[in-house]
């Protein structure tokens, strides 16, 4: 039995990997660096406070977060 290769379209990768990683970075900066309360950060980001808590606790957006944070050129 031969398995077919599965190609992931760029839009699917963006939604499943890139956006959660960016949200995780933003949530961390808002809460830890800027001192915003969890609820205020959630309001600014357009997500629920539970989602912000999950981003902060590493339950969401961890797949490529380290790669994005290590590459300073990605923030320009």
mmCIF file of the C-alpha atoms, coordinates in Angstrom:
data_MODEL
# 
_entry.id   MODEL 
# 
loop_
_atom_site.group_PDB 
_atom_site.id 
_atom_site.type_symbol 
_atom_site.label_atom_id 
_atom_site.label_alt_id 
_atom_site.label_comp_id 
_atom_site.label_asym_id 
_atom_site.label_entity_id 
_atom_site.label_seq_id 
_atom_site.pdbx_PDB_ins_code 
_atom_site.Cartn_x 
_atom_site.Cartn_y 
_atom_site.Cartn_z 
_atom_site.occupancy 
_atom_site.B_iso_or_equiv 
_atom_site.pdbx_formal_charge 
_atom_site.auth_seq_id 
_atom_site.auth_comp_id 
_atom_site.auth_asym_id 
_atom_site.auth_atom_id 
_atom_site.pdbx_PDB_model_num 
ATOM 1  C CA . UNK A 1 1  ? 0.000   0.000  0.000  1.00 0.00 ? 1  UNK A CA 1 
ATOM 2  C CA . UNK A 1 2  ? 1.422   3.361  -1.065 1.00 0.00 ? 2  UNK A CA 1 
ATOM 3  C CA . UNK A 1 3  ? 0.645   6.448  1.008  1.00 0.00 ? 3  UNK A CA 1 
ATOM 4  C CA . UNK A 1 4  ? -0.054  9.640  -0.882 1.00 0.00 ? 4  UNK A CA 1 
ATOM 5  C CA . UNK A 1 5  ? 1.962   12.691 0.073  1.00 0.00 ? 5  UNK A CA 1 
ATOM 6  C CA . UNK A 1 6  ? -0.018  15.400 1.693  1.00 0.00 ? 6  UNK A CA 1 
ATOM 7  C CA . UNK A 1 7  ? 0.836   18.981 0.843  1.00 0.00 ? 7  UNK A CA 1 
ATOM 8  C CA . UNK A 1 8  ? -0.324  21.703 3.191  1.00 0.00 ? 8  UNK A CA 1 
ATOM 9  C CA . UNK A 1 9  ? -1.443  24.896 1.461  1.00 0.00 ? 9  UNK A CA 1 
ATOM 10 C CA . UNK A 1 10 ? 0.180   28.104 2.764  1.00 0.00 ? 10 UNK A CA 1 
ATOM 11 C CA . UNK A 1 11 ? -3.152  29.443 4.015  1.00 0.00 ? 11 UNK A CA 1 
ATOM 12 C CA . UNK A 1 12 ? -3.717  26.332 6.156  1.00 0.00 ? 12 UNK A CA 1 
ATOM 13 C CA . UNK A 1 13 ? -0.207  26.567 7.599  1.00 0.00 ? 13 UNK A CA 1 
ATOM 14 C CA . UNK A 1 14 ? -0.791  30.235 8.414  1.00 0.00 ? 14 UNK A CA 1 
ATOM 15 C CA . UNK A 1 15 ? -4.035  29.566 10.240 1.00 0.00 ? 15 UNK A CA 1 
ATOM 16 C CA . UNK A 1 16 ? -2.865  26.494 12.155 1.00 0.00 ? 16 UNK A CA 1 
ATOM 17 C CA . UNK A 1 17 ? 0.734   27.417 12.979 1.00 0.00 ? 17 UNK A CA 1 
ATOM 18 C CA . UNK A 1 18 ? 1.713   31.015 12.258 1.00 0.00 ? 18 UNK A CA 1 
ATOM 19 C CA . UNK A 1 19 ? -1.261  32.935 13.680 1.00 0.00 ? 19 UNK A CA 1 
ATOM 20 C CA . UNK A 1 20 ? -1.356  31.088 17.011 1.00 0.00 ? 20 UNK A CA 1 
ATOM 21 C CA . UNK A 1 21 ? 2.399   31.597 17.434 1.00 0.00 ? 21 UNK A CA 1 
ATOM 22 C CA . UNK A 1 22 ? 2.087   35.325 16.743 1.00 0.00 ? 22 UNK A CA 1 
ATOM 23 C CA . UNK A 1 23 ? -0.874  35.600 19.113 1.00 0.00 ? 23 UNK A CA 1 
ATOM 24 C CA . UNK A 1 24 ? 1.145   33.835 21.784 1.00 0.00 ? 24 UNK A CA 1 
ATOM 25 C CA . UNK A 1 25 ? 4.001   36.310 21.398 1.00 0.00 ? 25 UNK A CA 1 
ATOM 26 C CA . UNK A 1 26 ? 1.635   39.296 21.428 1.00 0.00 ? 26 UNK A CA 1 
ATOM 27 C CA . UNK A 1 27 ? -0.262  38.013 24.481 1.00 0.00 ? 27 UNK A CA 1 
ATOM 28 C CA . UNK A 1 28 ? 2.985   37.521 26.365 1.00 0.00 ? 28 UNK A CA 1 
ATOM 29 C CA . UNK A 1 29 ? 4.228   41.002 25.498 1.00 0.00 ? 29 UNK A CA 1 
ATOM 30 C CA . UNK A 1 30 ? 0.941   42.656 26.469 1.00 0.00 ? 30 UNK A CA 1 
ATOM 31 C CA . UNK A 1 31 ? 0.594   40.883 29.809 1.00 0.00 ? 31 UNK A CA 1 
ATOM 32 C CA . UNK A 1 32 ? 4.200   40.476 30.961 1.00 0.00 ? 32 UNK A CA 1 
ATOM 33 C CA . UNK A 1 33 ? 5.986   43.420 29.346 1.00 0.00 ? 33 UNK A CA 1 
ATOM 34 C CA . UNK A 1 34 ? 3.223   46.032 29.286 1.00 0.00 ? 34 UNK A CA 1 
ATOM 35 C CA . UNK A 1 35 ? 1.465   44.883 32.462 1.00 0.00 ? 35 UNK A CA 1 
ATOM 36 C CA . UNK A 1 36 ? -1.992  44.646 30.912 1.00 0.00 ? 36 UNK A CA 1 
ATOM 37 C CA . UNK A 1 37 ? -4.554  42.524 32.742 1.00 0.00 ? 37 UNK A CA 1 
ATOM 38 C CA . UNK A 1 38 ? -5.525  39.293 30.994 1.00 0.00 ? 38 UNK A CA 1 
ATOM 39 C CA . UNK A 1 39 ? -9.005  40.622 30.186 1.00 0.00 ? 39 UNK A CA 1 
ATOM 40 C CA . UNK A 1 40 ? -7.671  43.831 28.636 1.00 0.00 ? 40 UNK A CA 1 
ATOM 41 C CA . UNK A 1 41 ? -5.179  41.901 26.489 1.00 0.00 ? 41 UNK A CA 1 
ATOM 42 C CA . UNK A 1 42 ? -7.989  39.597 25.344 1.00 0.00 ? 42 UNK A CA 1 
ATOM 43 C CA . UNK A 1 43 ? -10.151 42.576 24.416 1.00 0.00 ? 43 UNK A CA 1 
ATOM 44 C CA . UNK A 1 44 ? -7.343  44.197 22.426 1.00 0.00 ? 44 UNK A CA 1 
ATOM 45 C CA . UNK A 1 45 ? -6.541  40.955 20.614 1.00 0.00 ? 45 UNK A CA 1 
ATOM 46 C CA . UNK A 1 46 ? -10.149 40.029 19.885 1.00 0.00 ? 46 UNK A CA 1 
ATOM 47 C CA . UNK A 1 47 ? -9.960  36.671 21.640 1.00 0.00 ? 47 UNK A CA 1 
ATOM 48 C CA . UNK A 1 48 ? -11.322 35.295 24.900 1.00 0.00 ? 48 UNK A CA 1 
ATOM 49 C CA . UNK A 1 49 ? -9.457  35.652 28.200 1.00 0.00 ? 49 UNK A CA 1 
ATOM 50 C CA . UNK A 1 50 ? -9.216  31.844 28.273 1.00 0.00 ? 50 UNK A CA 1 
ATOM 51 C CA . UNK A 1 51 ? -7.415  31.927 24.918 1.00 0.00 ? 51 UNK A CA 1 
ATOM 52 C CA . UNK A 1 52 ? -4.931  34.498 26.258 1.00 0.00 ? 52 UNK A CA 1 
ATOM 53 C CA . UNK A 1 53 ? -4.360  32.301 29.321 1.00 0.00 ? 53 UNK A CA 1 
ATOM 54 C CA . UNK A 1 54 ? -3.718  29.318 27.038 1.00 0.00 ? 54 UNK A CA 1 
ATOM 55 C CA . UNK A 1 55 ? -1.234  31.353 24.982 1.00 0.00 ? 55 UNK A CA 1 
ATOM 56 C CA . UNK A 1 56 ? 0.518   32.457 28.177 1.00 0.00 ? 56 UNK A CA 1 
ATOM 57 C CA . UNK A 1 57 ? 0.656   28.905 29.594 1.00 0.00 ? 57 UNK A CA 1 
ATOM 58 C CA . UNK A 1 58 ? 2.029   27.413 26.383 1.00 0.00 ? 58 UNK A CA 1 
ATOM 59 C CA . UNK A 1 59 ? -1.077  25.394 25.548 1.00 0.00 ? 59 UNK A CA 1 
ATOM 60 C CA . UNK A 1 60 ? -1.535  27.190 22.228 1.00 0.00 ? 60 UNK A CA 1 
ATOM 61 C CA . UNK A 1 61 ? 0.815   28.625 19.646 1.00 0.00 ? 61 UNK A CA 1 
ATOM 62 C CA . UNK A 1 62 ? 3.977   26.793 20.632 1.00 0.00 ? 62 UNK A CA 1 
ATOM 63 C CA . UNK A 1 63 ? 4.807   24.942 17.410 1.00 0.00 ? 63 UNK A CA 1 
ATOM 64 C CA . UNK A 1 64 ? 6.924   27.640 15.735 1.00 0.00 ? 64 UNK A CA 1 
ATOM 65 C CA . UNK A 1 65 ? 7.000   30.333 18.419 1.00 0.00 ? 65 UNK A CA 1 
ATOM 66 C CA . UNK A 1 66 ? 10.679  29.678 19.195 1.00 0.00 ? 66 UNK A CA 1 
ATOM 67 C CA . UNK A 1 67 ? 11.644  30.027 15.548 1.00 0.00 ? 67 UNK A CA 1 
ATOM 68 C CA . UNK A 1 68 ? 9.821   33.353 15.236 1.00 0.00 ? 68 UNK A CA 1 
ATOM 69 C CA . UNK A 1 69 ? 11.329  34.724 18.460 1.00 0.00 ? 69 UNK A CA 1 
ATOM 70 C CA . UNK A 1 70 ? 14.888  33.732 17.455 1.00 0.00 ? 70 UNK A CA 1 
ATOM 71 C CA . UNK A 1 71 ? 14.706  35.418 14.053 1.00 0.00 ? 71 UNK A CA 1 
ATOM 72 C CA . UNK A 1 72 ? 14.829  39.212 14.539 1.00 0.00 ? 72 UNK A CA 1 
ATOM 73 C CA . UNK A 1 73 ? 14.318  39.811 10.807 1.00 0.00 ? 73 UNK A CA 1 
ATOM 74 C CA . UNK A 1 74 ? 10.778  38.418 11.104 1.00 0.00 ? 74 UNK A CA 1 
ATOM 75 C CA . UNK A 1 75 ? 9.785   41.457 13.218 1.00 0.00 ? 75 UNK A CA 1 
ATOM 76 C CA . UNK A 1 76 ? 10.698  44.078 10.611 1.00 0.00 ? 76 UNK A CA 1 
# 
